[in-house]
Amino acid sequence: MSLRRLWTLVVREVRATLRDPFTMVALVAVPLSALLAFGFVLDTNVRGLDLGVHDASRSAASRRLLADLTATGAFVARPYPDRSALDAALVSGEIAVGLVLPPDFERGASRGAGSPRPEVQVLYDGAEAVLAGNSEAFLSALVAASGARLVLRPLGASSARTGQGISVVTKALYNPKLEGKPFMVAGTFGFVLSFLTVLITVVTIVNERAAGTFDQLQLTPATNLEILLGKLLPLGAVFALDVVLMVLVAGFVLGVWPAGNALVFVAISSAYVLTSLALGLLISATSKTGMEAVQKSVILSIPLVQLSGFSFAIASMPTPVRWLAELLPATHYIRVSRAIYIRGEGFFDLLPELGLLFLLGAVPVVGALRSLGRRA
């Protein structure tokens, strides 16, 4: 490999990128826009949800409980005169969750130990599974925190528990407030560096092939490795800068900073970028037309997003699908990203996961290298 030829290729690629304003804007703006969109829009925190309330008790105890529930800003109480009106509002989507307080609520709350606990009913639309789970769990936690001795019974439960029951003490490790924003921010790095890098690389190579410069490059004395590095290093440097900008934006705008070493995170992310860029180059080099290359990259994005753990928990997937997910480099990168961002793990703690990440990441790099063979 000639360092002089490699430097010439790198300089050529940098100049070509700088001459294309659209590519430069896409390289920087798209990752930051994705981070802000996922950080704000897909935040799983319970906040400002409309809580429909049918208070049949109309007592001091019920009013105090409702005041506790709305004081945090998680719920906005909307009163309803009867149960049928509450059900109708829930089905229509006017409210996200419903709460029914019985007529004897205050009397039950004042009973001593050994007496049946007062019972309230939590209602939600089962079609909205994620929203229902989040709202019910958060509502239960707020009721417990308010000091009321209640038993929350979801719609359809057979009976209430009586007596003192079992006291369950829970503790969330690493993310005690169970905030969804750090989870989404850490996963967004995987989405951006796994999907957007591939798509942008494919579009860049497609433009070069349309202009004929990519085929001309393969006719030069440069080796396959030099062409590969000449393509990957400039784009990799830009995306490494994107990683730094995303870390800063996530910290200053979203208030989410990595719990672990930020430099280690940037270094690992920069190395992973080369894997995704090589995959984009492989798709482009093995496609006959630009449209075929773009279609391949879009189709590839489906398993990357759905199976990598970015949106859905891998543990809840069927066993064959979990095996497939373990073969995706994006799966291991997202694990590493969340381990550094949320749990604060260090480089040596992540060595097993990093080993799998770069072992699987070597596959598209080798494939891209082989695909760059000169055409007859």
C-alpha positions in Angstrom: 0.0 0.0 0.0 1.3 3.4 -1.0 0.8 6.1 1.6 1.2 8.8 -1.1 -1.6 7.3 -3.3 -3.8 6.9 -0.2 -3.3 10.5 0.8 -4.1 11.6 -2.8 -7.4 9.6 -2.6 -8.2 11.0 0.8 -7.6 14.6 -0.4 -9.7 13.9 -3.5 -12.6 12.6 -1.4 -12.5 15.5 1.0 -12.6 18.0 -1.9 -15.5 16.2 -3.5 -17.4 16.2 -0.3 -16.8 19.9 0.4 -17.9 20.8 -3.1 -21.3 19.2 -2.5 -23.3 21.5 0.0 -26.2 19.0 0.2 -24.0 16.2 1.3 -22.3 18.3 3.9 -25.6 19.4 5.3 -26.9 15.9 5.3 -23.8 14.5 7.0 -24.2 16.9 10.0 -27.9 17.9 10.1 -29.5 14.5 9.7 -27.8 12.8 12.7 -28.5 15.8 14.9 -32.1 16.0 13.8 -32.5 12.3 14.5 -31.1 12.7 17.9 -33.4 15.6 18.8 -36.4 13.8 17.3 -35.9 10.6 19.2 -34.9 12.4 22.4 -37.9 14.6 22.5 -40.7 12.9 20.5 -40.0 9.3 21.6 -39.3 10.0 25.2 -41.0 7.3 27.3 -41.4 9.4 30.4 -45.0 9.8 31.7 -45.7 13.5 31.5 -48.8 15.6 31.0 -51.1 12.6 30.4 -54.8 13.2 30.6 -56.2 11.3 33.6 -59.9 10.8 33.6 -61.3 10.6 37.2 -64.7 9.5 38.5 -64.6 10.4 42.1 -67.7 8.8 43.7 -66.3 9.5 47.2 -66.0 13.3 46.9 -64.2 13.3 50.2 -61.1 15.0 51.7 -59.2 11.7 51.3 -60.0 11.4 47.6 -59.2 15.1 46.9 -55.9 14.7 48.7 -55.0 11.6 46.6 -55.9 13.5 43.4 -53.8 16.4 44.4 -50.8 14.1 45.0 -51.3 12.5 41.6 -51.4 15.8 39.7 -48.7 17.6 41.7 -45.8 16.0 39.8 -47.1 17.1 36.4 -47.3 13.5 35.1 -51.1 13.6 35.0 -53.7 16.2 34.3 -57.0 15.2 36.1 -60.2 15.5 34.1 -63.4 14.8 36.2 -66.3 12.7 34.8 -69.7 12.4 36.4 -70.1 8.7 36.0 -68.4 5.5 34.9 -70.0 5.4 31.5 -68.7 8.8 30.6 -65.3 7.8 31.7 -65.3 4.7 29.6 -66.5 6.6 26.5 -63.7 9.2 27.0 -61.1 6.4 27.3 -62.3 4.6 24.1 -62.4 7.8 22.1 -58.9 8.7 23.1 -59.9 11.9 25.0 -58.0 10.5 28.0 -55.0 8.2 28.3 -55.9 6.4 31.6 -58.9 6.4 33.9 -59.2 6.2 37.7 -62.3 5.3 39.6 -62.6 6.1 43.4 -65.4 4.2 45.1 -68.0 5.9 47.4 -66.5 4.3 50.6 -62.9 5.4 49.7 -62.5 7.6 52.8 -64.0 5.1 55.2 -61.7 2.4 53.8 -58.6 4.6 54.1 -59.3 5.2 57.8 -59.6 1.6 58.8 -57.0 0.1 61.0 -54.5 -2.8 60.4 -56.1 -6.1 59.4 -59.1 -4.4 57.7 -59.7 -4.7 54.0 -57.8 -2.1 52.1 -59.6 0.5 50.1 -59.8 -0.3 46.4 -59.4 2.0 43.4 -59.8 0.9 39.8 -57.3 1.9 37.0 -58.7 1.8 33.5 -56.9 1.9 30.3 -57.3 1.0 26.6 -55.6 -2.4 26.1 -55.0 -1.5 22.4 -52.4 1.0 23.6 -50.2 -1.6 25.3 -47.1 0.6 25.8 -49.0 3.6 27.0 -51.1 1.4 29.2 -48.1 -0.2 30.9 -46.3 3.0 31.4 -49.3 4.9 32.8 -50.5 2.1 35.1 -47.0 1.5 36.5 -46.4 5.2 37.1 -49.8 5.8 38.6 -49.3 2.8 41.0 -46.0 4.3 42.1 -47.5 7.7 42.7 -50.4 6.2 44.8 -47.9 4.3 46.9 -45.7 7.3 47.3 -48.6 9.4 48.5 -48.9 7.2 51.6 -52.4 5.9 50.8 -53.0 2.3 51.7 -54.6 1.2 48.4 -54.7 -1.7 46.1 -54.7 -0.8 42.4 -56.8 -3.3 40.4 -56.7 -3.1 36.6 -59.9 -3.5 34.7 -60.9 -7.2 34.6 -59.1 -8.3 37.8 -61.2 -10.8 39.8 -60.9 -9.5 43.3 -59.0 -7.2 45.6 -56.4 -8.3 48.1 -57.1 -7.9 51.8 -55.1 -7.4 54.9 -51.7 -6.0 55.1 -50.5 -8.2 52.3 -46.8 -8.4 51.2 -44.7 -5.3 51.2 -42.6 -5.2 48.0 -39.6 -3.0 47.9 -38.2 -2.3 44.4 -35.1 -0.5 43.3 -34.0 0.4 39.8 -30.2 0.1 39.3 -28.3 2.7 37.3 -31.4 4.7 36.3 -33.3 5.1 39.5 -35.8 7.6 38.1 -36.6 5.2 35.2 -36.2 8.0 32.7 -36.8 7.1 29.1 -34.7 9.8 27.6 -31.2 8.4 28.4 -32.4 5.0 27.0 -33.6 6.6 23.7 -30.5 8.9 23.4 -28.1 6.0 23.8 -30.0 3.9 21.2 -30.2 6.8 18.7 -26.4 6.6 18.3 -26.9 3.1 17.1 -29.7 4.1 14.7 -27.7 7.0 13.2 -24.4 5.1 12.9 -26.0 1.9 11.6 -28.7 3.2 9.2 -28.0 6.8 8.2 -24.3 6.2 7.6 -25.2 3.3 5.2 -27.8 5.4 3.4 -25.6 8.5 3.0 -22.6 6.4 1.8 -24.9 4.7 -0.7 -26.2 8.0 -2.0 -22.6 9.4 -2.3 -21.3 6.4 -4.2 -24.5 6.4 -6.4 -23.8 10.0 -7.4 -20.2 9.1 -8.2 -21.2 6.2 -10.3 -23.7 8.3 -12.2 -20.9 10.8 -13.0 -18.5 8.0 -13.9 -15.9 9.0 -11.4 -16.2 5.8 -9.3 -15.5 3.5 -12.3 -12.6 5.7 -13.3 -11.2 5.4 -9.8 -11.1 1.6 -10.2 -8.9 2.0 -13.3 -6.2 3.9 -11.5 -3.0 2.2 -10.1 -4.6 2.4 -6.6 -5.1 -0.9 -4.9 -8.5 -2.1 -3.5 -7.4 -1.4 0.0 -6.3 2.1 -0.9 -9.6 2.8 -2.6 -11.5 1.4 0.4 -9.5 3.5 2.9 -9.7 6.6 0.6 -13.5 6.3 0.7 -13.9 5.4 4.4 -11.5 7.7 6.2 -12.9 11.1 5.1 -16.5 10.1 5.7 -15.5 8.3 8.9 -13.9 11.6 10.1 -17.1 13.5 9.4 -19.2 11.0 11.3 -16.8 10.9 14.2 -17.3 14.7 14.4 -21.1 14.0 14.3 -20.7 11.7 17.3 -18.9 14.5 19.2 -21.7 17.0 18.2 -24.4 14.5 19.2 -22.8 14.0 22.6 -22.7 17.7 23.2 -26.2 18.3 21.9 -27.6 15.5 24.0 -25.9 16.9 27.0 -26.7 20.6 26.7 -30.1 20.4 25.0 -31.6 17.1 26.3 -29.6 17.0 29.6 -28.3 13.5 29.0 -24.5 13.0 29.4 -22.8 9.6 29.3 -22.3 8.1 32.8 -19.1 6.5 31.6 -16.0 7.9 29.9 -17.1 10.1 26.9 -13.7 9.7 25.2 -14.0 5.9 25.2 -17.5 6.2 23.8 -16.4 8.5 21.0 -13.4 6.2 20.2 -15.6 3.1 20.0 -18.3 4.9 18.0 -15.7 6.2 15.5 -14.4 2.7 15.0 -17.9 1.3 14.5 -18.6 4.0 11.9 -16.0 2.4 9.6 -18.1 -0.9 9.7 -21.3 0.9 8.6 -19.5 2.8 5.9 -18.0 -0.4 4.5 -21.5 -1.9 4.4 -22.7 1.1 2.4 -19.8 0.8 0.0 -20.4 -3.0 -0.3 -24.1 -2.3 -1.2 -23.1 0.3 -3.8 -20.3 -1.8 -5.4 -22.6 -4.8 -5.8 -25.5 -3.0 -7.3 -26.0 -2.5 -11.0 -28.0 0.8 -10.7 -28.3 3.6 -8.2 -31.9 2.8 -7.6 -31.0 -0.8 -6.7 -28.4 0.4 -4.2 -30.9 2.7 -2.5 -33.5 0.0 -2.3 -31.1 -2.4 -0.8 -30.1 0.1 1.9 -33.7 0.9 2.8 -34.6 -2.8 3.0 -31.6 -3.4 5.2 -32.8 -0.7 7.6 -35.8 -2.8 8.6 -33.9 -5.5 10.5 -31.3 -3.0 11.7 -34.1 -0.9 13.4 -36.5 -3.7 14.4 -34.0 -6.4 15.6 -31.1 -4.4 17.0 -32.8 -3.6 20.3 -33.2 0.1 19.4 -37.1 0.0 19.5 -37.9 -3.4 20.9 -36.3 -5.5 23.7 -34.4 -8.5 22.2 -35.2 -10.6 25.2 -38.9 -10.6 24.3 -38.3 -11.8 20.7 -38.7 -15.5 19.7 -35.5 -17.6 20.0 -34.7 -17.8 16.3 -35.1 -14.1 15.9 -32.8 -13.5 18.9 -30.2 -15.6 17.2 -30.5 -13.5 14.1 -30.3 -10.3 16.1 -27.0 -11.4 17.7 -25.5 -11.6 14.2 -26.1 -7.8 13.6 -23.2 -5.5 14.6 -25.8 -2.9 15.4 -27.1 -5.0 18.2 -23.8 -5.1 20.0 -23.0 -1.4 19.4 -26.4 -0.4 20.9 -25.6 -2.5 23.9 -22.2 -0.9 24.3 -23.7 2.6 23.8 -26.3 2.0 26.5 -23.8 0.4 28.8 -21.6 3.5 28.7 -24.4 6.0 28.7 -26.6 4.5 31.4 -24.5 2.1 33.5 -21.2 3.9 33.2 -19.2 0.8 32.2 -15.6 1.1 31.2 -13.6 -0.2 28.3 -12.4 -3.4 30.0 -15.9 -4.2 31.2 -17.1 -4.1 27.6 -14.3 -6.2 26.1 -16.5 -9.3 25.4 -19.2 -7.2 23.7 -16.6 -5.2 21.8 -14.9 -8.4 20.6 -18.2 -9.6 19.1 -18.9 -6.2 17.7 -15.7 -5.9 15.7 -15.6 -9.6 14.8 -19.0 -9.2 13.1 -18.1 -5.8 11.8 -15.1 -7.2 9.9 -17.5 -9.1 7.6 -18.8 -6.0 5.6 -15.2 -4.6 5.5 -13.9 -7.8 3.9 -16.9 -7.9 1.6 -16.4 -4.3 0.5 -12.7 -4.9 -0.1 -13.4 -7.9 -2.3 -16.2 -6.1 -4.2 -13.7 -3.4 -5.3 -12.0 -5.7 -7.7 -11.3 -4.1 -11.1 -13.9 -4.7 -13.7 -13.0 -6.0 -17.1 
